[in-house]
Amino acid sequence: MLSEIELIADDIGILNHGRLLFEGSMNDLRQYALQSGFVADNLEDVFLSMVEKDNMDRKQRAKL
């Protein structure tokens, strides 16, 4: 499903627990992913990497 979205969407938004992690074009997302050290091969990999990092960050903040 995400591979189809990657082909047809002009803009992409990535949400995790109601929090907007990214909004922009697929090219912008690839560039952001590479700069952030995420795997940028496809939308699914970027999505999973971003959500995983956000979840880890949320757990760290919850410990404080």
Secondary structure, 3 states (H helix, E strand, C coil): CHHHHHHHCCCEEEEECCEEEEEECHHHHHHHHHHHCCCCCCHHHHHHHHHHHHHHHHHHHHHC
